[in-house]
Amino acid sequence: MATAGKVIKCKAAVAWEAGKPLSIEEVEVAPPQAMEVRVKILYTALCHTDVYFWEAKGQTPVFPRILGHEAGGIVESVGEGVTELVPGDHVLPVFTGECKDCAHCKSEESNLCDLLRINVDRGVMIGDGQSRFTINGKPIFHFVGTSTFSEYTVIHVGCLAKINPEAPLDKVCVLSCGISTGLGATLNVAKPKKGSTVAIFGLGAVGLAAMEGARMAGASRIIGVDLNPAKYEQAKKFGCTDFVNPKDHTKPVQEVLVEMTNGGVDRAVECTGHIDAMIAAFECVHDGWGVAVLVGVPHKEAVFKTHPMNFLNEK
């Protein structure tokens, strides 16, 4: 493209301070360096994780910053060493990337790449420790290596997934985070068996995707747990058979679920990031074989407290 190798000026939503409204600014986006790709973002979704780090109530504040990570776009240009992508390719950003060379990437047990695992505190590119965004020469920080609240962004090649150009980017952009996160947590980590009982904590986009995974796996009973009863009707479309609102009970919700399921659910997937929900998800699974998968991002000072007997009883 004619813009390859040149600085691109475009619009971006910049978070200047924690909790302050984002400001639409003209930013300069530098060309991609070695193993980097510059992407024209066509569609970006809003994930609660963006809100969480914009508020910066429980995490390290890094500002000014361009947030956003759930998106779809087209490759504008590539940096030195990039061979798997070319200009014009349709891509989805992925905040937990793959270098394909480290022990994690070569293992079937993990995707926590040594180089490209999510780092919410890093606001610069891995290659040279510099930002590719500036406003009047002043650096603007990146977010989880993606920063999709910009018309153009620069991303490490290992954090991009090439997709079929026939796929509508306005629909599949949610595969960049929410859907793959929830669905993968259930199918690839929790791995419920056919006929099992699964509890899903939090019925937002990630929770509904996790619920869809339980339905696909053949779970016979899928219990949705949420503080908003209005979410039950939508959840039914994803296989929800029961709904529990913790506010409707005087006892801890994990005790309610254990009583409902004659000893506990086979699998639980937590999708809120609230420490109490995380503890409840773990404590509601059946002893002997129960597995809880914790997907949410907790407050940085949160502490997970449970009795050691829960582990000794093989949860």
FITIDREN-503130 format. One line per field, with one value per residue (C-alpha): residue number from 0; x, y, z. Coordinates in nm, 2 decimals. Each point is the difference from the previous one (the first is absolute). Last residue first. Layout:
<sites>
num: c(NUM;...) .
px: c(X;...) .
py: c(Y;...) .
pz: c(Z;...) .
</sites>
This chain:
<sites>
num: c(314;313;312;311;310;309;308;307;306;305;304;303;302;301;300;299;298;297;296;295;294;293;292;291;290;289;288;287;286;285;284;283;282;281;280;279;278;277;276;275;274;273;272;271;270;269;268;267;266;265;264;263;262;261;260;259;258;257;256;255;254;253;252;251;250;249;248;247;246;245;244;243;242;241;240;239;238;237;236;235;234;233;232;231;230;229;228;227;226;225;224;223;222;221;220;219;218;217;216;215;214;213;212;211;210;209;208;207;206;205;204;203;202;201;200;199;198;197;196;195;194;193;192;191;190;189;188;187;186;185;184;183;182;181;180;179;178;177;176;175;174;173;172;171;170;169;168;167;166;165;164;163;162;161;160;159;158;157;156;155;154;153;152;151;150;149;148;147;146;145;144;143;142;141;140;139;138;137;136;135;134;133;132;131;130;129;128;127;126;125;124;123;122;121;120;119;118;117;116;115;114;113;112;111;110;109;108;107;106;105;104;103;102;101;100;99;98;97;96;95;94;93;92;91;90;89;88;87;86;85;84;83;82;81;80;79;78;77;76;75;74;73;72;71;70;69;68;67;66;65;64;63;62;61;60;59;58;57;56;55;54;53;52;51;50;49;48;47;46;45;44;43;42;41;40;39;38;37;36;35;34;33;32;31;30;29;28;27;26;25;24;23;22;21;20;19;18;17;16;15;14;13;12;11;10;9;8;7;6;5;4;3;2;1;0) .
px: c(-1.18;0.17;-0.12;0.35;-0.05;-0.32;0.16;0.24;-0.28;-0.05;0.14;0.10;0.15;-0.08;0.27;0.03;-0.38;-0.10;0.00;-0.27;0.06;0.01;-0.06;-0.14;0.03;-0.20;0.14;0.02;-0.20;-0.27;0.04;-0.17;0.32;0.19;-0.27;-0.08;0.37;0.00;-0.33;0.13;0.31;-0.19;0.16;-0.34;0.03;0.03;-0.04;-0.12;0.02;-0.15;-0.24;-0.04;-0.11;-0.36;-0.03;-0.24;0.16;0.35;-0.13;-0.16;0.31;0.21;-0.25;0.08;-0.31;-0.27;-0.12;-0.17;0.31;0.20;-0.22;-0.01;-0.13;-0.06;-0.01;0.23;0.07;0.12;-0.35;-0.10;0.27;-0.19;-0.31;0.22;0.18;-0.29;0.07;0.31;0.22;0.12;0.05;-0.11;-0.04;0.05;-0.15;0.04;0.34;0.05;0.33;-0.17;-0.22;0.29;0.18;-0.31;0.01;0.36;-0.10;-0.29;0.25;0.24;-0.28;-0.15;-0.16;0.22;0.07;-0.07;-0.08;0.03;-0.16;0.11;-0.19;0.28;0.33;0.11;0.34;0.08;0.31;-0.06;-0.38;-0.09;0.28;0.01;-0.36;0.04;0.32;-0.07;-0.33;0.12;0.34;0.08;-0.31;-0.20;0.15;-0.18;-0.32;0.12;0.28;-0.24;0.19;0.07;0.35;0.08;0.20;0.36;0.06;0.21;0.20;0.30;0.04;0.06;-0.26;0.00;-0.33;-0.20;-0.35;0.05;-0.19;0.17;0.29;0.15;0.31;-0.19;-0.06;0.24;0.13;-0.01;0.34;0.03;0.13;-0.31;-0.21;0.18;-0.08;0.26;0.12;0.36;0.15;0.19;-0.15;-0.26;-0.21;-0.10;-0.27;0.09;-0.22;-0.27;0.25;-0.18;0.24;0.21;0.36;-0.03;-0.32;-0.27;-0.18;0.03;-0.04;0.07;0.35;0.21;-0.15;0.07;0.36;0.08;0.01;-0.35;0.02;-0.37;-0.22;-0.23;-0.16;-0.13;-0.07;-0.23;0.13;-0.11;0.30;0.03;0.36;0.19;0.01;0.20;0.34;0.07;0.38;0.01;-0.32;-0.34;-0.25;-0.37;-0.13;-0.38;-0.21;-0.21;-0.03;0.00;0.31;-0.08;0.18;0.22;0.19;0.11;0.03;0.10;-0.18;0.10;-0.31;-0.29;-0.17;0.16;-0.34;0.14;0.15;-0.35;-0.17;0.23;-0.05;-0.38;0.05;-0.11;0.01;0.22;-0.07;0.20;0.35;0.26;0.30;0.37;0.19;0.31;0.28;0.26;-0.14;-0.35;-0.04;-0.08;-0.36;-0.05;-0.31;-0.29;-0.21;-0.34;-0.01;-0.09;-0.21;0.20;0.01;0.38;0.16;0.09;-0.20;0.04;-0.26;0.18;-0.02;0.27;0.34;0.22;0.38;0.15;0.16;-0.31;-0.25;-0.02;-0.10) .
py: c(-3.05;-0.30;-0.01;0.10;0.31;0.10;-0.10;0.29;0.24;0.28;0.35;0.16;0.34;0.32;0.27;0.01;0.00;-0.32;-0.08;-0.25;-0.34;-0.23;-0.37;-0.22;-0.38;-0.25;-0.36;-0.13;0.28;0.16;0.36;0.28;0.10;0.10;0.21;0.16;0.10;0.15;0.18;0.15;0.11;0.19;-0.05;-0.07;-0.31;-0.30;-0.34;-0.29;-0.37;-0.32;0.19;-0.06;-0.26;-0.07;0.26;0.26;-0.04;0.06;0.30;0.16;-0.05;0.17;0.29;0.08;-0.02;0.27;-0.06;0.22;0.23;-0.29;-0.02;-0.35;-0.11;-0.35;-0.16;0.24;-0.14;0.31;0.12;-0.04;0.26;0.28;-0.07;-0.03;0.33;0.20;-0.16;0.22;-0.12;-0.30;-0.37;-0.22;-0.37;-0.24;-0.35;-0.28;0.11;-0.12;0.16;0.25;0.11;0.05;0.20;0.22;0.07;0.12;0.22;0.13;0.07;0.19;0.21;0.08;-0.27;-0.01;-0.33;-0.30;-0.33;-0.33;-0.34;-0.29;-0.21;0.01;0.07;0.35;0.10;0.28;0.10;-0.04;0.00;0.22;0.26;-0.01;0.10;0.28;0.15;-0.08;0.19;0.30;0.06;0.03;-0.22;0.32;0.14;-0.28;0.20;0.34;-0.18;-0.20;-0.32;-0.03;0.13;-0.33;0.07;0.07;0.02;0.28;0.01;-0.18;0.27;0.26;0.28;0.35;0.19;0.20;0.14;0.00;-0.15;-0.33;0.04;-0.36;-0.08;-0.02;0.38;0.24;0.33;0.34;0.15;0.38;0.11;0.21;-0.29;-0.33;-0.37;-0.27;-0.02;-0.10;-0.29;-0.11;-0.34;-0.04;0.30;0.24;0.04;-0.30;-0.01;-0.23;-0.27;-0.28;-0.28;0.09;-0.10;-0.29;-0.12;-0.10;-0.23;-0.32;-0.37;-0.09;0.13;0.15;0.35;-0.03;-0.12;0.29;0.00;0.06;0.37;-0.03;0.29;0.06;0.34;-0.14;0.24;-0.14;0.02;0.04;0.00;0.29;0.07;-0.33;-0.24;-0.31;0.14;0.28;0.03;0.38;0.18;-0.04;0.24;0.08;-0.33;0.00;0.02;-0.16;0.09;-0.09;0.17;0.36;0.27;0.28;0.14;0.31;-0.15;-0.33;-0.04;-0.32;-0.20;-0.01;0.34;0.05;0.13;-0.04;-0.34;-0.13;0.17;-0.17;-0.33;0.04;-0.05;0.26;-0.12;0.12;0.01;0.12;0.01;0.07;-0.22;0.07;-0.32;-0.06;-0.27;0.27;0.36;0.11;0.35;0.27;0.10;0.38;0.08;0.24;0.00;-0.12;0.03;-0.27;0.11;0.01;-0.31;-0.02;0.27;0.08;-0.29;0.06;-0.09;0.00;0.18;-0.02;0.12;-0.27;0.01;-0.14;-0.34;-0.12;0.28;-0.06;-0.36) .
pz: c(4.41;0.14;0.36;0.10;-0.22;0.17;0.34;-0.05;0.09;-0.25;-0.04;-0.33;0.07;-0.19;-0.01;-0.38;-0.04;-0.18;-0.38;-0.08;-0.15;0.30;-0.09;0.27;-0.02;0.21;0.01;0.36;0.16;-0.22;-0.10;0.20;0.19;-0.31;-0.16;0.34;0.04;-0.34;0.05;0.32;-0.18;-0.26;-0.34;-0.16;-0.22;0.23;-0.16;0.22;-0.08;0.16;0.21;0.37;0.25;-0.09;-0.27;0.15;0.35;-0.14;-0.20;0.31;0.20;-0.27;0.00;0.36;0.23;0.02;-0.36;-0.27;-0.02;-0.13;-0.31;-0.13;-0.35;-0.12;-0.35;-0.18;-0.35;-0.19;-0.10;0.37;0.09;-0.17;0.22;0.31;-0.05;0.15;0.34;0.04;0.29;-0.20;0.02;-0.30;0.06;-0.29;0.04;-0.24;-0.13;-0.36;-0.08;-0.24;0.28;0.23;-0.27;-0.05;0.37;-0.02;-0.29;0.22;0.28;-0.23;-0.14;0.34;0.21;0.30;0.19;-0.22;0.18;-0.19;0.07;-0.21;-0.26;-0.25;0.17;0.09;-0.14;0.25;-0.19;-0.38;-0.03;0.29;0.01;-0.38;-0.04;0.25;-0.14;-0.36;0.02;0.19;-0.15;-0.37;-0.08;0.07;-0.32;-0.18;-0.06;-0.13;-0.18;-0.21;-0.09;-0.38;0.06;0.19;0.30;0.10;0.37;0.13;0.33;-0.13;-0.27;0.27;-0.03;-0.14;-0.01;-0.26;0.04;0.38;0.28;-0.09;0.24;-0.05;0.20;0.33;-0.01;-0.18;0.14;-0.16;-0.06;-0.04;-0.34;-0.08;0.09;-0.02;-0.05;-0.09;0.36;0.08;0.19;-0.31;-0.09;0.27;-0.10;0.27;0.27;0.22;0.31;-0.14;-0.10;-0.19;-0.12;-0.30;0.08;0.24;-0.17;0.25;-0.25;0.21;0.02;-0.36;0.05;-0.28;0.06;0.37;-0.05;-0.22;-0.39;-0.13;0.10;0.09;0.11;0.29;-0.10;-0.32;-0.29;-0.28;-0.35;-0.37;-0.23;-0.24;0.06;0.07;0.29;0.08;-0.11;0.25;0.03;-0.06;0.06;-0.16;-0.16;-0.01;0.14;0.02;0.31;0.27;0.36;0.37;0.15;0.08;0.20;-0.13;0.29;0.18;0.25;0.18;0.33;0.18;0.08;0.24;-0.06;-0.34;-0.14;-0.35;0.10;0.10;-0.29;-0.25;0.19;-0.04;-0.37;-0.26;-0.35;-0.29;-0.37;-0.30;0.16;-0.26;0.12;0.01;0.06;0.21;-0.02;-0.06;0.01;-0.11;-0.13;0.25;0.09;0.05;0.19;-0.06;0.31;0.11;0.37;0.24;0.31;0.32;0.22;0.02;-0.20;-0.37;-0.15;-0.38;-0.26;-0.33;-0.33;-0.26;-0.11;-0.16;0.01;-0.31;-0.08;-0.18;-0.06;-0.37;0.05) .
</sites>
